[in-house]
Amino acid sequence: MEVFAGVPVSDLARAIDWFERLLGDVESFDPNDVERVWTVTDHGHIYAVVAPADAGHAHVTVFVDDLDAFMSAASARGVAAESTETYDNGVRKAVFRDPDGNEVGVGGMVDQD
């Protein structure tokens, strides 16, 4: 199974810049003139698609092995979390918003050390 999580955007170039700063050095490709796809796992992808009427309404969440390292790297590339929270089960989530307001959540376990 492959997963493609779509994020509607109003400006593809602006979205590409933001997602590349958020995601860092991951494989990406352009299937056509209105989409960019980032491969975030072997079978998981996030794609931005020009769809101005829907821009700002996406909610995508990914789970990483080291949330602190992810957040630090994203911050170094100029993207900071809007908020963070820790759930009762020990999962943490950081919420990022792209320039259109789409929510990209990044989750990870609390460090047990």
N, C-alpha and C positions, 0 to 999 in steps of 0.2 A: 504494500500500500504506500502511496505517495500522498503527502499533504501539501496543498498550495493554499496559503492564507493570503487573501487579497486585501489590499489597502487602497481605497479610492483616493486619488489626490487631484488637486487642481493644476499643479505645475510639476511636470515630471523631473525636470532638471533640479529643481529645489528639493524634491523628494529624494532623488538619488543622492544628493549631497548629504542630506540629513541622515538617511538610512545607512550610508557608508560610514558616517561618523559614529552612529550608534552601534552598528554591527562589527565594524573593524574589517579586517582582512579576510573576507569570506568570498567564495566563488560567486560570480554573478554573470548574468547574460541578458541580452535584449531580444526577446522573441519577435518583437515588432516595434513600430515607431511609438507606441503608447504604453509600453510596459517595460519594467526592469524586474528581474527575478534574482533573489539572493538565496543560495543554498545554505541553510543554517544547520542541517543535519544530513545524513546520508539519504533520507527519504522525506525531508521536510524543507519547505521553501516559503519565503515571504515574497510577495510581489506587489509592487506599486503599479497602479493602472490609472491612466487619466480618465476621470469620471467626475467632473466638477460638481454635478448635482448631488453626488453621494459623498463627496470629500468631507472628512471629519467625523464620519459615523462608524469607523471600524474599531473593533476591540480584538487585539491579537495578544496572546500570551505565549511565551517560550520559557522553558525551564533550563537553567544552566548549572554546571557542577559547582562553580565558585562565583556566587553573586557579588561578593565584595570585589573580586578581581575584575569582573565584568563592568561593574559600576565605576571603578577606578579608571579602567581603560577608556570607557565611554566619556567620562569626565575629562580625561586628558585630551580627547578628540573634540571637546567642546559641547558635549551633550550631557546634561544633568537630569536626574530623576526629578519629577514634579512632586512625588510623594513616595513614602515607603511604609509598609506595615508588616507586622508579624502575626501570623495566625496561631491559634491554640495548639495546632499540631506541629509547630516548629517551622513551618514554611514561611519564608519571607517573600515579599513582592515589592518590586520597584515599578512605579508607573512613569513612563516617558510619553510625551506628546509631540507628534510631528508638527510642522508648521500649519497644517490644516486642522489640527486638533484630534487626529486619530490617536487612540490609546494603544501603546505597545507596552504590555506588562512583561517584566522579566522576573522569574521566580527562582528561588533556590532555598536550600535547607540552611538552618542556623548552624554555624560552626559549633561542633560539639566539644571542641578543645577548651 
